[in-house]
Amino acid sequence: MFTASPGAVSTITWPGIEDLLPPSKIDCAFSDCSPAGLRLFIPRQLARPGVPVAAQVIDLTVTRPHLGGKRYWFQCGCARRTERLYLPLGLELFRCRYCYHLTYTSAQQHDQRVYDLARDFSAMQAAISCGEHRRALLGVSAFILRFKWTGKRGFCFD
């Protein structure tokens, strides 16, 4: 992973977001002065037009897996050890998911209320027939989910 010699300037690139954002890159330098042996220096620069990156120093830590070799980790500013650091739009520092409160899309889309309604047929019926628009949409979503669960066996009613 780290093939640059200490003090040499390297370029790190990462992909853009489909057609919305172009790929980005930063120049950085590695040194071997941190407790784990590696430190990443990022000077203030533009990752892509209009996206500034603040000057930053990131320590790297090393662990030894059970089957041998080395595994490198970034040490976030919050002291967490992480495999990846993130630079969300509008922010200038690389940080971990925890610092920026980032979640996975599947966690954002999951609604436990739909699953609860899908398990309870009478509650699902009540939600669909109620006058409240949002509750009715939850009921319809639960109906679709329940239909997916039953698959080709047919729709089973309790």
N, C-alpha and C positions, 0 to 999 in steps of 0.2 A: 504494500500500500504506500509506504513512504520510501520512495527511491531517491529523493533529493538529498544532496549532501547538506549538512548543517551550514546555515548562512546563505545558501543559494536561493534565489528567488524562483518560486514555482507558480504555476497557474492552476487553479482549481476551477473546473467548470461543472455546471449542473443543468439539467434539461429545463426547458420552459414548461408552461402549462398548455398543452395541446396547441391550438392556434391563437390563444389569448396572449401569451407572453413568450418572447424569444428566450433562448438559452442565456444564462448569465455566467460570468466568470470573475474571479478575483485573483490578484497576485498576492502571494504570501511568502514568508520565509520561515524555515524551521531552525530551531537551535536545540542544543542538548543541555539546557541549564535548569530544567524543572526537576523536581524530586524523582519523577518517573523517567526522566531522561529526554523528553521531547516537549517543546513549546512551540506553538504556532503564532507568528506575528502577522497581523493583518493591518496594513496601513490604511488610512482613510482614502477611499476611492469610490468610483461608480461601478456597480456590478453590471449594470446596463444603463442606457440613457434614462435619466430621471430617477434612478434607484441608488441612493448613496449608501455606503457601508461605512460605519464608524471605525476608527482605529481600535484595535482590540488585541488582547493577548489571551490565547486559549491553551491551557495545559493539556497534555495527553497522558493518560495512564496506561499501563500495560498489565495484562493478566496472562497467566499461563493456563490454558485449558488442560483438562485431564489427559487428552490424547497427544499432548505436545504442541509445540509452536508458541506463538505469541498472539495476543489479541489486543488491539489498540482501541482506546476509548477516549472520547472527548470529555473533559471535565468542564461542565457548564458553570456559569457564574453563580448559580445557586448551590454549587458543590455536588450536584448529581453527576454520576458517571453515565454517559449516554453514547449510543452508537452514531446518532445523527443529531445535527444541530439545524435549526430552522431560521429562516429570515422572512417572516411574513411581510406582505405588502405594507408600505408605510412605516416600517421599523428599520433601524439601522444596525442592530446588534444581533449576532447569532446566539440563539438560546435553545434550550430543550423544549419539548412539547409541554412539559409541566409549567415552565415559566410563562409561556404564551397561552396557556389554557387551550391547547389545540386538541381536538378530538377527531376520531375517525368518522367518515361519512355515515357508515352503518350505525354508529352510536347516535348520530344526530337524527337519523331517519326512523329509528326504532321507537315505537310508542307502545308501552306495556298495556295501556288501556285497550288497544285493539286486540291483543292476545287474550286479555281477560274476558272481553266480550265474546270472542270466538269460542272460548271454552264453555260459556254459559249461554245456551240457546235462548232462554227466556229473557235474559238481560239484553241479548242482541236484538231480539224482536222489539223489546221496549224502546231501545235506543233508536231503531229505525222508524218506529211509529210516533216518537215524541215530536213535539213541535219545534224543538230547538235544532237549528240547522247544523251546528258543529257536532252535536251528539248524534244526529242522524247520519252524518258522514262517517263518524267512527263506527257506527253500526254497519254501514255498507262495507267499509273496509274490513270489518270483522267477518262479514258474510263471505267476501271474496277470499279472505285468508282461510276460512273454514272449508270453502270449496276446494282450495288448493291442497289442503291437508288430506281431504278424502280422496283426491285424485280420481282414477277411473273406476273406483269401487262404487261410485254414486254418492250423492249427497246424503249423509246420515243425519237424521234428526234424533234428538234425545227422547 
